[in-house]
């Protein structure tokens, strides 16, 4: 499929262009090569398929696991999810996923499968993630897979349903951003330090509307696992995705993995294509950032945003050192974190240490931590976890755990006093039993330090695996180089094994019923599916009270915390909207001063926020669901997190970007308890008492869909012919993408029709 233009293109441009199914009015329709599914963001998607009589279009391009909700305690006595998971809502989500994969005939790594793990670790581990592919998942850290030169991004639940039904997504083209890190990294500085340093420079909104390409000699010299850590946190910089051009390091990593192209002609053809996936000389970027590697030191966070970074040799900042508009947020962060300005970071005492997550739960991360323990002991430093600290190591997958144990890493950790766990997301987001208690302070390898992220009232400092290990041994944040000293660059005598010793072929569940005659003759699942659309409520004029908010970077954890994500429904979340701000975390009582706890704002249908980057953070669609359920159908702000903005449109809501001066005027009206009206037909916000209306403009296609309550899946299914034509070309040009490893070569796997016979998930 030749590019539509000969002009120099970026890596992002090339992958995007190679997946265009249709381009007309509205967003471009992109084909999705790889879809990863987990238990938290999928129940409502499968229910939507069921209600519309639709099937999964490409089961051979879909991989499912459980990770967010599951306990990480020993599975020695595991028999089933129903008996092993104690928390009712978590158990219900996991059980629902097992029912769904059986009904729809999907490949599933369950808790009794050694290949189970965090969704963004098992994809690359299995070779499911490949260069030049489009990869999506109902999780914002899908950006991880961009390390392979894939276009990978998080999606909301409505889009999960969309991909399951059509294998496509309507997408607007993002801007191109390049971040180059040149030079040699100092001893003790890792990829986690690089990405924290970057986010500290560009901020959590610096990449909004962009796909970031990470480049430069420091990036090229990183291993694949280190590259994944950097791309993983692209979303923390506000970007839609992060990408790194594939090279020899990429190809070596992928060779021989179960779902990689097969050795021989297929591999040679794939590699030849992958080598074209680099930005052309002269390609234009909308934003460029250059960073010197030697400027990066071991880095930690001090506040409640990933942009709140400082070198470990620095101090807790003072609010006065920030622009005046940012100071209220800084004051709130310091109060929440219990920190005083001027406190040296290496004197901050911790209560817990967590090593794991999709950012840093791979074998190299575990080796890095083990080397710190070994080097500290050699240098006469601490060799055991400090007495007041609880420390846990959570491998990112069952195969990572198996490999670590074969290398003896578990022995090193347990001897030092670390708790050695089973694979899962664990304390990264605390949707499982691994949580912080109020005011407990944690040194963490995870990706977010939002308020309550690891447990209500918990305080999180982000850092590298080596820094977490050093903090656990010392009992406080510390420069890892003080423990490793002259032994910092040594291997530590670890036994290094190859991943290939732990991989096994992936098999696919057979269809629960035989293909119909029509399907055997070539009718696709989309042609066979009903084109019925559930539809959305029309958005014409929304009038009412507007809740005024002034905060910047209102993240999705503030809008709806993770403890409310265990619902199987899209409704019922309004009472939990803005829970951390609206209720006392200890008593559950309303905080009288919070806007939604006051009259007339208890009945708001609009929200005016004067701070930028509203809805940053997770891809969870629960945030707009909660706003919608409360009754708020329009949020007005200077800017929005990309995924949140998209999720609002998917739910018939209007995320309205307005100039600061207009927002300030509307904020005054809202603060006075006056009603506003958002008139989408005429594209104005009507103000009270004869004040001049505020005009606005939104994308014409978005406006058309909102006014008419149009459902995206129904719109996509109007392009059935284009989808099938694209798939024919895809199979001819990139045959290794047609589920090789899941099914016999050249044979597509047909999804299980709704209502078909069921098969035990454990038989696979």
VOTORBA-907781 format. One line per field, with one value per residue (C-alpha): x, y, z; residue in one letter. Coordinates in pm, 1 decimal. Last residue first. Example, Ala and Ser with C-alpha at 12.3 -4.5 7.8 and 13.67 -1.06 7.14 Angstrom:
<rozas>
c1 (1367.0 1230.0);
c2 (-106.0 -450.0);
c3 (714.0 780.0);
res (S A);
</rozas>
This chain:
<rozas>
c1 (-709.4 -905.4 -900.4 -1150.9 -1406.4 -1611.9 -1951.6 -2196.6 -2313.4 -2545.3 -2359.7 -2148.4 -1794.4 -1545.6 -1392.5 -1019.7 -848.6 -656.0 -348.2 -105.7 -284.8 -425.6 -305.8 60.2 -2.1 -306.8 -325.4 -49.4 225.4 57.9 165.2 130.0 -120.9 -317.1 -332.1 -451.1 -745.8 -810.9 -827.1 -1087.0 -1291.8 -1284.6 -1368.6 -1671.3 -1795.7 -1784.3 -2139.7 -2031.2 -1820.4 -2123.5 -2315.8 -2016.1 -1985.6 -2344.1 -2520.8 -2717.9 -2822.3 -2685.3 -2385.0 -2297.2 -2330.2 -2120.6 -1845.5 -1852.8 -1833.9 -1539.5 -1618.4 -1655.1 -1741.3 -1926.3 -1971.1 -2297.8 -2295.1 -2463.9 -2841.0 -2904.8 -2774.5 -2510.4 -2578.9 -2284.3 -2282.2 -2249.6 -2591.7 -2696.3 -2472.0 -2650.1 -2479.6 -2702.9 -2595.5 -2779.2 -2658.3 -2525.8 -2286.1 -1989.9 -2130.2 -2150.8 -1797.7 -1670.3 -1838.0 -1634.0 -1310.9 -1388.8 -1430.2 -1096.0 -921.5 -1033.0 -1275.3 -1245.9 -1581.7 -1592.6 -1946.8 -2115.2 -2290.1 -2100.8 -1840.0 -1783.0 -1685.6 -1449.0 -1258.3 -1202.6 -1095.8 -846.3 -688.9 -668.5 -856.0 -787.2 -903.5 -1211.4 -1588.8 -1744.4 -2081.3 -2325.7 -2322.2 -2616.4 -2445.9 -2463.8 -2300.7 -2013.1 -1965.7 -1982.0 -1737.4 -1484.3 -1576.2 -1436.5 -1102.6 -820.5 -623.9 -452.1 -568.0 -937.4 -900.8 -569.4 -605.2 -752.7 -1056.7 -1306.2 -1674.1 -1909.5 -2259.6 -2574.4 -2542.7 -2809.1 -2595.1 -2456.3 -2754.1 -2676.8 -2352.5 -2203.0 -2102.3 -1880.2 -1675.5 -1695.5 -1925.1 -1693.4 -1947.4 -1895.1 -1709.0 -1543.4 -1176.4 -1160.3 -1374.3 -1599.2 -1624.0 -1261.1 -1151.8 -1496.8 -1503.9 -1806.1 -1892.4 -2267.9 -2272.4 -2131.8 -2460.9 -2451.3 -2209.8 -2249.6 -2020.3 -1881.5 -1532.8 -1411.5 -1539.0 -1232.4 -1018.0 -1115.9 -1362.8 -1298.9 -994.2 -845.3 -932.8 -703.0 -789.9 -470.1 -542.7 -792.4 -1035.8 -1376.2 -1724.5 -2031.4 -2265.9 -2637.1 -2870.0 -2921.3 -2811.4 -2923.2 -2891.8 -2718.9 -2910.6 -2911.8 -2699.0 -2773.8 -2792.4 -2718.6 -2842.0 -2603.5 -2659.9 -2353.0 -2313.7 -2144.7 -1915.3 -1834.0 -1724.1 -1910.9 -1651.5 -1827.4 -1748.8 -1920.6 -2236.7 -2235.9 -2213.2 -1890.8 -1898.1 -1987.0 -1775.9 -1494.3 -1165.8 -977.9 -636.5 -295.9 7.1 341.6 557.4 807.2 1027.8 1362.0 1329.0 1357.5 1726.8 1906.0 2136.5 2279.2 2365.3 2724.7 2664.0 2676.3 2897.4 2836.2 2738.0 3020.5 3227.7 2944.6 2628.8 2476.0 2557.0 2485.3 2123.0 2067.4 1834.3 1468.0 1424.9 1435.7 1783.0 1717.2 1373.8 1507.1 1789.5 1549.5 1317.2 1608.4 1717.8 1360.3 1338.5 1138.7 786.7 704.9 354.6 156.4 -154.4 -469.1 -695.2 -475.6 -218.4 -375.0 -521.4 -391.0 -208.7 142.2 126.8 364.2 466.9 820.2 721.2 875.4 570.5 454.2 164.3 -60.3 -383.4 -310.7 -138.6 -283.0 -219.7 -568.3 -667.3 -773.1 -461.7 -336.8 27.4 -13.6 -78.3 -94.4 -54.3 195.4 252.2 447.1 788.3 781.9 1119.5 1325.5 1679.7 1673.9 1342.8 1485.6 1805.1 1614.8 1361.2 1642.7 1774.4 1801.4 1540.8 1320.7 1346.7 1261.0 948.5 836.5 888.0 689.5 404.5 390.8 487.9 672.3 559.5 835.3 715.6 862.5 725.7 951.9 999.4 1285.6 1480.3 1495.2 1813.6 2163.4 2247.5 2586.1 2930.4 3013.7 2966.9 2626.4 2515.6 2636.5 2429.9 2111.6 2157.4 2216.7 1887.6 1699.7 1845.6 1776.4 1410.9 1386.4 1560.6 1304.7 1006.5 776.3 885.0 626.0 356.8 369.1 632.2 856.9 675.7 839.2 651.2 683.4 921.2 1134.8 1220.2 1581.1 1715.7 1466.8 1624.4 1342.7 1334.3 959.2 783.3 619.9 300.5 220.2 -135.2 -19.5 259.9 19.4 -238.0 28.1 155.9 -197.0 -255.4 84.5 26.7 -134.7 139.0 420.0 627.3 924.4 691.7 528.7 859.7 1032.0 1120.3 1497.6 1748.1 2010.4 1740.1 1675.1 1332.1 997.9 643.0 548.4 419.3 154.5 84.0 406.4 773.2 865.1 1202.3 1499.7 1841.2 2035.5 1980.2 2185.0 2441.0 2173.9 2132.1 1772.8 1628.4 1258.5 1088.1 727.1 530.5 779.6 874.5 1046.3 1367.9 1539.1 1266.9 1147.6 1203.2 986.7 1149.0 1348.2 1021.9 921.0 1243.5 1207.0 860.2 968.6 1269.4 1057.3 803.0 1071.2 1254.1 1176.8 810.3 670.5 638.0 349.3 546.1 868.9 1156.4 1308.7 1127.8 1409.3 1671.1 1452.1 1404.8 1775.9 1853.4 1623.6 1264.4 1191.8 1067.4 709.0 497.0 119.9 -164.8 72.1 -8.6 337.3 196.6 69.0 426.2 485.4 478.3 696.5 983.8 936.8 907.6 1240.6 1404.1 1261.8 1380.4 1735.2 1858.9 2142.1 1903.9 1743.0 2074.5 2178.5 1873.6 1506.9 1173.4 883.8 593.3 241.4 75.9 -254.3 -130.1 244.9 331.2 15.0 170.3 473.0 740.5 1044.9 938.1 789.2 1131.1 1312.2 1061.2 1118.8 1496.1 1496.2 1279.3 1519.8 1803.7 2066.1 2294.4 2614.7 2565.4 2386.2 2583.7 2479.9 2165.9 1804.3 1578.5 1208.4 1012.6 652.2 420.1 60.9 -224.0 -448.9 -809.1 -914.3 -1218.5 -1142.4 -1138.3 -1152.3 -1532.0 -1714.9 -1427.8 -1276.1 -1598.4 -1661.7 -1316.5 -1395.4 -1700.1 -1482.5 -1224.3 -901.9 -529.5 -273.3 -20.2 123.3 395.5 765.5 851.6 870.7 519.0 397.0 412.8 159.9 -98.1 -50.2 -391.8 -582.8 -874.3 -629.0 -506.6 -221.2 -164.8 120.6 442.1 668.0 510.8 324.1 185.4 547.0 453.1 657.6 557.4 187.0 246.4 397.5 133.0 -150.4 -0.1 35.8 -93.0 156.0 180.4 -188.9 -398.5 -488.9 -622.4 -444.5 -727.9 -758.0 -1110.0 -1415.3 -1696.9 -1891.2 -1585.4 -1405.8 -1717.5 -1772.2 -1409.7 -1440.1 -1756.5 -1575.4 -1297.1 -1541.4 -1751.6 -1447.3 -1331.4 -1676.7 -1701.6 -1353.4 -1237.5 -1078.3 -975.3 -1305.2 -1486.2 -1163.6 -1101.9 -882.2 -582.0 -417.1 -57.1 -164.9 45.8 -72.7 -90.7 -467.0 -645.5 -817.3 -590.7 -444.2 -677.5 -592.9 -720.0 -557.2 -737.6 -606.9 -718.1 -1060.4 -1109.3 -1468.8 -1595.9 -1967.3 -2268.8 -2626.9 -2668.1 -2730.0 -2446.6 -2198.0 -2290.5 -2257.2 -1909.3 -1816.0 -1976.5 -1759.0 -1437.0 -1270.2 -1184.6 -1131.5 -858.8 -838.6 -549.5 -634.8 -376.4 -396.0 -644.0 -755.0 -794.5 -1101.4 -1002.8 -1209.9 -1507.6 -1599.6 -1380.6 -1087.4 -1133.6 -925.9 -610.2 -365.3 -44.6 -87.0 -82.4 230.3 411.6 299.3 409.9 758.3 780.0 729.1 928.5 697.3 625.3 252.4 -34.4 199.9 206.8 0.0);
c2 (-2372.6 -2613.1 -2364.9 -2138.0 -2419.9 -2435.9 -2295.0 -2387.1 -2093.7 -1820.9 -1546.5 -1689.4 -1794.2 -1595.3 -1754.6 -1813.8 -1737.7 -2007.0 -1908.1 -2075.8 -2289.0 -2083.4 -1878.0 -1876.4 -1685.4 -1468.9 -1286.7 -1033.3 -1248.2 -1205.8 -838.3 -745.4 -1007.4 -1041.2 -663.1 -620.5 -854.6 -689.3 -345.2 -465.4 -611.8 -285.9 -80.0 -298.2 -276.6 103.7 163.8 -50.8 240.4 469.1 205.3 156.8 530.8 581.4 896.4 1107.4 1355.7 1676.2 1493.2 1323.6 1644.7 1838.9 1579.0 1598.0 1976.9 1987.2 2234.6 2612.0 2846.9 3173.1 3316.5 3508.2 3872.7 3936.9 3983.2 3879.7 3523.6 3383.3 3170.7 2954.9 2961.0 2710.3 2772.4 2406.4 2334.7 2577.2 2550.8 2729.1 2897.8 2941.9 3180.2 3059.5 3351.9 3115.9 3000.5 3354.8 3430.6 3104.0 3200.1 3523.5 3339.8 3079.8 3347.0 3505.3 3165.6 3077.1 2785.7 2408.4 2233.1 1864.5 1786.0 1463.1 1202.5 916.0 855.4 1232.7 1227.7 934.4 1133.8 1422.3 1183.9 1020.0 1350.9 1509.6 1835.4 2204.6 2554.2 2407.3 2369.8 2037.7 1945.7 1667.6 1693.9 1497.6 1297.1 993.5 1191.6 1302.7 946.2 798.1 1065.2 943.7 572.1 577.5 485.6 594.8 714.9 1045.0 1389.5 1473.8 1854.4 1967.9 2341.2 2521.5 2749.7 2465.5 2527.2 2231.6 2189.0 1998.1 2096.5 1984.8 1961.6 2293.6 2494.9 2441.7 2309.5 1960.6 1978.5 2280.1 2130.9 2343.3 2108.1 1803.3 1520.1 1235.3 920.2 919.5 866.1 977.8 1285.7 1329.5 1561.4 1613.1 1247.7 1137.6 1367.2 1172.5 885.1 953.3 982.2 631.6 443.2 378.7 225.9 -119.5 -405.5 -192.5 -248.0 99.8 258.2 172.7 330.1 685.1 881.7 1246.5 1270.4 953.1 1087.1 1383.5 1747.8 1894.2 2257.2 2345.3 2640.1 2469.7 2622.9 2391.7 2518.5 2543.5 2463.2 2448.5 2188.3 2268.0 2017.2 1698.3 1392.2 1089.1 810.6 524.4 150.8 90.8 -207.3 -323.1 -686.3 -897.8 -1132.8 -871.8 -786.6 -1153.3 -1181.7 -1374.6 -1581.1 -1896.4 -2064.9 -1774.7 -1825.8 -2200.0 -2129.2 -2200.0 -2496.5 -2423.7 -2348.1 -2231.2 -2390.4 -2206.4 -2085.1 -2216.3 -2013.4 -2187.8 -2196.8 -1945.0 -2000.9 -2104.6 -1840.4 -1565.8 -1645.0 -1683.1 -1456.1 -1601.2 -1297.2 -1244.4 -882.5 -769.8 -478.0 -114.0 -1.4 -188.3 124.6 280.1 66.4 214.7 583.6 538.1 455.5 815.1 777.7 796.2 656.6 322.4 249.1 -100.0 -11.8 316.5 138.0 -117.4 161.9 351.2 45.4 -12.2 350.9 626.4 750.9 878.4 791.3 906.6 710.7 895.9 637.6 367.5 345.5 621.9 807.9 1143.4 1092.3 944.8 764.1 539.0 260.7 195.5 301.4 438.6 453.1 681.2 577.6 875.8 673.7 301.5 188.9 -89.9 -444.5 -601.2 -525.4 -206.0 -47.7 137.5 34.2 -171.0 -497.3 -488.3 -866.0 -1151.2 -1345.4 -1205.6 -1212.3 -1007.5 -840.1 -916.1 -930.9 -1312.3 -1293.9 -1067.9 -1264.3 -1594.5 -1455.6 -1348.3 -1702.7 -1701.0 -1975.5 -1781.2 -1470.5 -1671.9 -1819.3 -1481.7 -1318.0 -1605.7 -1557.5 -1193.6 -848.1 -975.6 -817.5 -735.3 -615.1 -407.6 -326.3 -75.2 -15.9 -265.4 -147.9 -410.7 -614.8 -584.9 -241.1 -101.2 -258.3 -196.1 -562.7 -562.2 -259.2 -418.7 -736.0 -549.1 -302.5 -587.9 -747.4 -425.5 -412.2 -782.0 -723.7 -438.5 -647.0 -925.9 -698.5 -530.1 -169.0 33.9 -232.9 -252.5 -389.4 -281.4 -138.1 -2.3 86.1 312.3 575.7 850.4 1161.8 1254.0 1195.0 1451.1 1727.7 1923.9 2281.3 2301.9 2082.5 1755.1 1583.6 1455.4 1591.4 1924.8 1945.4 1868.3 2125.4 2395.5 2307.3 2322.7 2665.8 2783.4 2711.8 3045.5 3235.7 3085.5 2841.4 2905.4 3055.9 2716.4 2594.6 2288.1 1970.1 1944.9 1816.4 1539.2 1286.5 1498.3 1657.2 1575.2 1704.6 1632.2 1288.1 1465.4 1436.0 1581.8 1498.9 1278.3 1107.8 1129.4 965.5 1229.2 1357.6 1651.5 1413.7 1282.5 1624.3 1693.1 1827.3 1894.7 1931.9 2021.9 2018.8 1779.5 1780.1 1494.6 1614.6 1279.4 1017.8 886.2 517.1 220.8 101.7 -158.2 -310.6 -397.1 -590.4 -756.3 -882.1 -1025.5 -1196.8 -1337.7 -1482.9 -1626.4 -1806.3 -1798.3 -1750.5 -1405.2 -1335.0 -1490.7 -1749.2 -1547.6 -1673.2 -1339.8 -1050.4 -924.1 -959.2 -759.3 -474.8 -446.8 -452.7 -154.7 -41.9 333.4 445.2 557.3 730.9 768.0 1014.8 1239.8 1414.8 1367.8 1096.1 929.2 893.7 692.9 348.8 474.2 522.8 191.9 8.8 152.8 10.1 -333.7 -309.2 -227.7 132.3 251.5 400.8 616.5 768.6 822.4 1029.2 961.1 932.6 993.7 1153.8 1134.6 1466.2 1625.8 1690.4 1625.8 1902.9 1852.3 1654.2 1882.2 1926.3 1942.7 1725.4 1483.4 1449.9 1397.7 1130.4 965.8 965.6 856.1 559.7 478.0 448.9 667.1 488.4 579.2 881.5 848.7 911.1 1165.1 1272.6 1251.9 1362.9 1428.1 1448.1 1562.9 1499.3 1619.3 1371.8 1258.6 1210.1 851.6 640.3 289.6 -44.5 -416.4 -382.6 -539.4 -593.3 -261.5 -68.2 -246.8 -144.6 203.5 231.3 107.2 380.2 360.4 358.8 398.8 204.7 301.4 39.1 115.6 -149.0 95.9 202.4 -100.2 93.0 349.5 94.1 271.9 437.1 113.1 -18.5 -161.3 -69.4 -168.6 -52.9 -243.2 -118.1 -315.4 -612.5 -670.0 -1023.9 -1141.1 -1327.1 -1111.1 -793.6 -855.3 -1022.0 -708.6 -456.7 -685.3 -746.0 -1119.4 -1459.6 -1677.6 -1926.7 -2007.6 -2082.0 -1714.8 -1695.0 -1622.6 -1599.9 -1646.5 -1547.3 -1752.4 -1501.2 -1696.2 -1840.8 -1507.1 -1341.9 -1589.6 -1555.7 -1177.5 -1185.6 -1397.1 -1140.4 -852.8 -1036.5 -1139.8 -779.4 -667.2 -939.6 -903.9 -1254.5 -1370.0 -1736.7 -1928.7 -1770.7 -1722.6 -2094.7 -2361.2 -2172.4 -2344.8 -2266.2 -1934.9 -1732.4 -1374.0 -1127.0 -1069.8 -999.0 -674.6 -515.5 -822.3 -1060.5 -1161.9 -1138.3 -1138.5 -1027.1 -1041.9 -1400.6 -1315.0 -1079.7 -957.5 -1026.6 -1086.7 -854.8 -915.9 -553.8 -644.7 -898.3 -661.7 -392.5 -643.7 -725.4 -358.2 -309.9 -585.9 -466.9 -183.7 -363.8 -728.2 -705.1 -687.4 -641.1 -564.3 -595.4 -499.8 -211.2 -64.4 312.4 510.3 875.6 1112.3 1300.9 1331.7 1116.6 886.8 511.8 208.9 396.8 157.8 213.5 591.0 580.6 364.8 596.3 921.5 799.6 713.4 1060.2 1134.0 1307.9 1405.7 1127.9 1136.3 887.3 622.7 298.0 0.0);
c3 (2606.5 2821.6 3111.8 2942.7 2948.0 2632.8 2556.5 2281.9 2077.7 2203.5 2023.0 1742.6 1838.0 1635.2 1329.7 1336.3 1008.8 829.9 632.3 870.6 1124.4 1405.5 1698.5 1605.7 1285.4 1359.2 1030.4 1102.5 948.1 607.5 583.7 214.1 94.6 417.2 454.4 95.2 157.0 492.0 329.7 80.2 364.7 558.3 247.9 175.2 532.7 533.5 661.4 954.0 1075.9 1115.8 1310.4 1535.0 1598.4 1722.0 1607.1 1855.5 1585.8 1736.0 1878.2 1547.4 1344.0 1595.7 1585.1 1202.0 1202.3 1444.3 1719.6 1714.6 1997.0 2058.0 2408.1 2442.0 2545.0 2881.0 2863.2 3220.5 3179.3 2941.5 2631.2 2528.4 2149.5 1866.4 1707.1 1708.0 2005.1 2237.8 2576.2 2827.3 3149.8 3478.5 3747.9 4082.1 4123.0 4087.9 3751.8 3617.1 3738.1 3585.7 3257.0 3250.1 3337.6 3073.8 2807.7 2901.9 2901.4 2549.0 2522.7 2475.3 2507.7 2598.3 2479.3 2586.3 2371.0 2530.6 2259.0 2245.1 2612.2 2555.5 2294.5 2533.9 2809.6 2572.9 2468.5 2813.7 2786.4 2724.3 2830.1 3001.3 2955.9 3056.4 2904.6 2989.0 3369.7 3511.0 3785.2 3556.5 3277.3 3500.7 3627.7 3277.2 3157.1 3417.5 3387.1 3035.0 3186.6 2958.3 3260.6 3318.6 3208.5 3235.9 3243.2 3095.5 3169.0 3471.5 3437.6 3483.5 3404.4 3456.0 3317.9 3421.0 3784.2 4033.3 4345.9 4219.3 4349.4 4632.7 4774.0 4789.2 4422.2 4498.6 4777.8 5092.7 5284.9 5257.9 5253.9 5498.9 5398.5 5740.6 5657.5 5291.7 5364.2 5062.8 4762.3 4668.0 4675.9 4545.6 4242.1 4108.1 4343.4 4354.8 3975.5 3925.1 3895.7 3521.4 3270.5 3423.3 3528.3 3809.1 3941.8 3849.8 4171.4 4381.2 4104.5 4185.8 3967.9 3873.4 4097.4 3950.0 3603.9 3651.5 3708.4 3563.1 3662.7 3934.3 3917.8 3933.5 3887.3 3870.1 3601.1 3668.2 3383.6 3011.1 2756.7 2403.3 2117.3 2232.7 2117.1 2342.4 2190.7 1953.2 2025.2 1660.4 1461.8 1190.1 1284.2 1233.5 936.7 722.0 1014.4 1075.8 713.2 444.8 260.9 147.5 480.2 654.2 449.9 519.5 891.4 1069.3 1312.1 1671.6 1978.1 1752.3 1855.3 2126.9 2003.7 2091.8 2192.2 2168.2 2482.9 2611.9 2916.3 2767.5 2497.5 2759.4 2791.5 3124.8 3323.7 3648.1 3855.0 3965.3 4056.0 3694.3 3790.2 3702.9 4051.3 4229.8 4295.5 4491.8 4492.3 4804.5 4750.9 4380.8 4461.6 4572.9 4869.0 4959.8 5309.2 5491.4 5356.1 5219.7 5079.2 4938.7 4755.3 4607.2 4496.5 4340.9 4143.3 4025.0 3904.0 4072.5 4153.7 4503.8 4623.3 4927.0 5030.1 5139.9 4978.7 4825.1 4546.4 4334.8 4631.8 4509.2 4181.0 4185.0 3853.1 3660.2 3897.8 4023.9 4374.8 4693.5 4918.1 5199.2 5423.1 5497.7 5460.3 5408.4 5091.4 4882.6 4760.3 4808.8 4447.1 4271.3 4425.8 4118.3 4094.1 4411.0 4226.9 3848.6 3845.3 3860.5 4184.6 4479.6 4649.7 4974.0 5019.4 5331.9 5193.1 5187.3 5003.0 4733.4 4674.0 4672.7 4427.2 4198.2 4172.7 3794.0 3757.6 3998.3 3784.7 3472.3 3630.9 3763.1 3424.1 3270.0 3515.8 3421.7 3547.1 3852.0 4182.5 4434.1 4773.7 5053.8 5398.6 5572.1 5947.4 5983.6 5681.0 5404.4 5431.1 5287.9 5424.4 5323.0 5356.4 4992.1 4900.8 5074.4 4876.9 4552.4 4604.3 4699.6 4412.5 4168.7 4274.7 4191.1 3839.5 3786.6 3869.9 3622.5 3355.9 3408.9 3354.0 3607.1 3554.3 3365.6 3342.6 3722.5 3966.9 4251.1 4553.0 4867.7 5184.3 5487.1 5351.6 5512.2 5311.3 5392.8 5041.0 4908.6 5113.4 5284.3 5151.1 5130.1 5390.3 5291.4 5408.1 5059.7 5069.7 5208.3 4952.8 4669.7 4788.4 4810.4 4462.8 4316.5 4478.0 4344.7 3976.1 3882.8 4067.9 3863.6 4071.2 4304.4 4564.3 4611.9 4758.5 4618.6 4813.2 4779.8 4524.6 4518.3 4429.9 4123.7 4115.1 3958.1 3998.0 3635.3 3735.7 3944.9 4317.5 4450.9 4520.8 4227.0 4194.5 3958.0 3943.2 3744.9 3390.6 3258.7 3103.5 2866.5 2707.4 2606.8 2282.2 2234.4 1895.6 1827.5 1501.6 1344.7 976.9 795.7 629.7 642.0 661.0 993.7 1047.4 966.2 642.9 837.0 957.9 602.0 534.9 876.1 789.8 453.5 609.8 891.9 645.6 418.8 696.2 1064.6 1151.0 1214.0 1588.1 1781.1 1981.2 2013.4 1802.4 1704.3 1871.3 2095.7 1821.8 1582.5 1830.3 1914.6 1542.4 1486.0 1534.0 1552.2 1894.6 1948.9 2213.0 2206.1 2257.8 2450.8 2779.5 2930.8 3157.3 2838.5 2720.6 3040.3 2877.8 2591.4 2836.3 3018.1 2683.7 2572.4 2886.3 2806.9 2447.0 2560.4 2544.1 2320.0 2064.0 2335.1 2449.4 2086.6 1998.2 1939.3 2115.7 1875.7 2056.1 1914.5 1979.6 2079.5 2429.9 2455.6 2700.9 2906.8 3192.0 3194.5 2924.6 3154.0 3448.0 3197.5 3030.8 3362.5 3461.1 3121.5 3150.6 3516.4 3424.2 3139.2 3387.9 3557.6 3806.0 3621.7 3398.7 3065.5 2749.1 2488.7 2309.7 2417.3 2133.5 2190.4 1866.0 1836.3 1542.2 1563.5 1583.5 1298.4 1410.5 1463.6 1372.4 1494.8 1315.5 1399.0 1345.9 1643.2 1886.3 1782.4 1849.0 2179.3 2300.5 2162.4 2386.6 2673.9 2632.8 2435.3 2506.8 2232.7 2028.7 1689.9 1671.0 1630.5 1887.2 2181.2 2079.9 2276.0 2604.6 2472.3 2585.5 2917.3 2883.6 2927.5 2724.7 2475.6 2130.0 1899.0 1541.1 1385.6 1224.8 1454.5 1635.6 1962.6 1980.3 2007.9 2327.4 2564.2 2378.2 2451.4 2792.8 2947.1 2848.3 2964.8 3306.2 3346.8 3251.6 3060.7 3350.7 3297.7 3609.1 3648.4 3294.5 2966.6 2715.8 2340.2 2239.0 2138.2 2197.5 2459.0 2630.6 2633.1 2775.4 3056.8 3164.2 3155.3 3367.0 3626.7 3644.4 3684.3 3943.4 4148.2 4161.5 4274.7 4540.9 4698.1 4791.1 4467.4 4499.2 4515.1 4220.7 4028.7 4030.6 4188.5 4325.1 4621.3 4528.7 4386.3 4629.8 4686.3 4398.9 4420.3 4091.3 4004.9 3743.9 3571.3 3388.9 3032.1 2675.0 2331.0 2013.2 1656.9 1588.7 1733.6 1441.9 1404.2 1753.5 1710.8 1707.4 1818.3 1931.9 2297.5 2298.9 2144.8 2398.7 2681.0 2554.0 2571.4 2914.7 3058.5 2883.1 3075.7 3398.8 3297.8 3036.7 2655.5 2414.5 2051.0 1774.9 1407.6 1424.5 1090.4 1092.0 983.7 944.4 1155.7 1020.2 656.6 435.2 488.0 473.3 563.7 659.7 826.4 627.3 649.6 1030.6 1037.1 796.1 957.8 1301.3 1174.0 1021.9 655.6 383.2 95.8 -156.2 -91.7 -70.1 70.1 -121.1 0.0);
res (X X X X X X X X X X X X X X X X X X X X X X X X X X X X X X X X X X X X X X X X X X X X X X X X X X X X X X X X X X X X X X X X X X X X X X X X X X X X X X X X X X X X X X X X X X X X X X X X X X X X X X X X X X X X X X X X X X X X X X X X X X X X X X X X X X X X X X X X X X X X X X X X X X X X X X X X X X X X X X X X X X X X X X X X X X X X X X X X X X X X X X X X X X X X X X X X X X X X X X X X X X X X X X X X X X X X X X X X X X X X X X X X X X X X X X X X X X X X X X X X X X X X X X X X X X X X X X X X X X X X X X X X X X X X X X X X X X X X X X X X X X X X X X X X X X X X X X X X X X X X X X X X X X X X X X X X X X X X X X X X X X X X X X X X X X X X X X X X X X X X X X X X X X X X X X X X X X X X X X X X X X X X X X X X X X X X X X X X X X X X X X X X X X X X X X X X X X X X X X X X X X X X X X X X X X X X X X X X X X X X X X X X X X X X X X X X X X X X X X X X X X X X X X X X X X X X X X X X X X X X X X X X X X X X X X X X X X X X X X X X X X X X X X X X X X X X X X X X X X X X X X X X X X X X X X X X X X X X X X X X X X X X X X X X X X X X X X X X X X X X X X X X X X X X X X X X X X X X X X X X X X X X X X X X X X X X X X X X X X X X X X X X X X X X X X X X X X X X X X X X X X X X X X X X X X X X X X X X X X X X X X X X X X X X X X X X X X X X X X X X X X X X X X X X X X X X X X X X X X X X X X X X X X X X X X X X X X X X X X X X X X X X X X X X X X X X X X X X X X X X X X X X X X X X X X X X X X X X X X X X X X X X X X X X X X X X X X X X X X X X X X X X X X X X X X X X X X X X X X X X X X X X);
</rozas>
